[in-house]
Amino acid sequence: MNNLAEETSKNSLPTPIAQGLERALSYLSGGEAAKIEKPKSDGAFNHILFITTATERYVFRARREVSAEEIKDYMRSMYEYTGFFHNGGSFKIRNIAEETDFIKRALAVGLPVPKLIYAEQDWMLIEYIEGKTLWSFLEAGEVEILPTVLHEINLAHSQGIVYADRWGGNEMIDSHGNIRMIDFDIEWFYHGASDGTLEALEIAFIIFNAMRLTSKRNDLVRIVESDVIPLLRMWDYQLPKIGKFIEGLSNFYLSPDKPSNDWS
């Protein structure tokens, strides 16, 4: 998680968020003397604060009170281009309780998500994860990390779990090369018997955003051809469906009619 942060005052927070933060601090040993910081840029859906006590560091997350309709419209348009809705797919924005339940389910099967420290109905405390985002790796041209990320995605799929919303900023890589997944605001659904649609879409998102973000596209193409495609075949993914989703995402980002807002 981004460790470039600035100090924040509890008085600058909306009242319900400040009250939740106070309860979180009271739960933590040494919380009354903790340092509170916020990232340089907040998420689209959340208030995010870093809490540093004398011995540990944590992340406080609570949903924003503002309407997310512009973001939903953007996402609806993107999914329409991919054909996701036509394939029987849909999505929703999880509330904090639903995200907490997802994290518990992922932790129960050993997936690399943050440890859940404590949660109430409208906020959560999770462990702070040190590292760089996949986005940072791709921008620097370090595309060799892609197969390792896909291994972790496939591990989740083998447990019946789809993270959703994997765009390069929600995948953390630590100094040892370990992948950790963060931020599970979005949930994908499939109406009907499971046919690999959700799993194919998640793989497509990872590959497409690698193409979009990397500074070394030729190296990425080589990695995809030599390593990624054989892995996807071995794992029995539907390559034509993945390709169709990648094509749809490409058309969406190139479209002059793509919705535009501060978030996008």
Residue pairs with C-beta under 8 A, 6 or more apart in sequence:
1 39
1 50
1 59
1 128
1 129
1 130
1 131
1 172
1 182
2 39
2 40
2 41
3 50
3 130
4 39
4 40
5 37
5 38
5 39
5 40
5 50
6 37
6 38
6 40
7 35
7 36
7 37
8 36
8 37
8 38
8 49
9 36
10 18
10 21
10 22
10 36
11 18
13 21
13 47
14 47
14 65
16 62
16 65
16 122
17 47
17 62
17 123
20 60
20 62
20 120
20 122
20 123
21 36
21 49
21 60
21 62
21 123
23 120
23 123
24 31
24 51
24 60
24 118
24 123
24 125
25 31
25 32
25 34
25 51
26 32
27 118
27 125
28 34
28 51
28 53
28 56
28 58
28 117
28 125
29 53
29 55
30 53
30 54
30 55
31 51
31 53
33 53
33 54
34 51
34 52
34 53
35 51
35 52
36 49
36 50
36 51
37 49
37 50
37 52
38 48
38 49
38 50
39 48
39 50
42 48
43 183
43 185
44 68
44 71
44 263
45 63
45 64
45 68
45 71
45 93
45 185
46 61
46 62
46 63
46 64
46 183
46 185
47 60
47 61
47 62
47 63
47 64
48 59
48 60
48 61
49 59
49 60
50 57
50 58
50 59
50 60
50 128
51 57
51 58
51 59
51 60
51 125
52 58
56 128
57 128
58 117
58 125
58 126
58 127
58 128
59 114
59 125
59 126
59 127
59 128
60 123
60 124
60 125
61 96
61 123
61 124
61 126
62 96
62 122
62 123
62 124
63 95
63 96
63 122
68 93
70 259
70 261
70 263
71 261
71 263
72 93
73 259
74 259
74 261
74 263
74 264
75 91
75 186
77 252
77 258
77 259
78 249
78 252
79 85
79 89
79 91
81 248
81 249
81 251
81 252
81 255
82 201
82 204
82 244
82 245
82 248
82 249
82 252
83 244
83 245
83 248
84 197
84 201
84 245
84 248
87 190
87 197
88 190
88 191
88 192
88 197
89 188
89 189
89 190
89 191
89 197
89 198
89 201
90 188
90 189
90 191
91 164
91 186
91 187
91 188
91 189
92 186
92 187
92 189
93 185
93 186
93 187
94 102
94 184
94 185
94 186
94 187
95 122
96 119
96 120
96 121
96 122
96 123
96 124
97 119
97 121
97 122
98 187
99 124
99 184
99 185
100 116
100 119
100 124
102 184
102 187
103 113
103 114
103 116
103 124
103 126
103 184
104 116
105 161
106 113
106 156
106 161
106 181
107 113
107 115
107 116
109 159
109 161
111 152
111 155
111 156
111 159
111 161
111 181
112 152
112 178
112 179
112 180
112 181
113 180
113 181
113 182
113 184
114 126
114 127
114 129
114 180
114 182
115 126
115 127
116 124
116 125
116 126
117 124
117 125
117 126
117 127
118 124
118 125
119 125
129 172
129 174
129 180
129 182
130 174
130 175
131 172
131 173
131 174
131 175
131 180
132 172
132 173
133 168
133 169
133 170
133 171
133 172
133 173
134 145
134 149
134 168
134 169
134 171
134 172
134 173
135 167
135 168
135 169
135 209
135 213
137 143
137 145
137 173
138 145
138 168
138 209
138 210
138 213
138 214
138 215
139 213
139 214
139 215
140 215
141 214
141 215
141 216
141 219
143 210
143 214
143 216
143 219
143 220
143 223
144 223
145 173
145 177
146 206
146 207
146 210
146 220
146 223
146 224
146 227
146 228
147 223
147 227
147 228
147 231
148 177
148 179
149 171
149 179
149 206
150 203
150 206
150 228
150 231
150 232
151 179
151 231
152 179
152 181
153 163
153 166
153 202
153 203
153 206
154 231
154 235
156 162
156 163
156 181
157 199
157 202
157 235
162 188
162 198
162 199
162 202
163 170
163 181
163 184
163 202
164 184
164 186
164 187
164 188
164 198
164 202
165 183
165 184
165 185
165 186
165 205
166 181
166 202
166 205
166 206
166 209
167 205
167 209
168 209
168 210
168 213
169 183
170 181
170 182
170 183
171 179
171 180
171 181
171 182
172 179
172 180
172 181
172 182
173 179
173 180
174 180
188 198
188 201
188 202
189 198
190 197
190 198
196 237
196 238
196 241
197 241
199 237
200 237
200 238
200 241
200 242
200 245
201 245
203 232
203 237
203 242
204 242
204 243
204 245
204 246
204 249
205 245
205 249
207 224
207 228
207 242
207 246
208 245
208 246
208 249
208 250
210 220
211 217
211 220
211 246
212 253
214 220
229 239
232 239
232 242
233 239
252 258
258 264
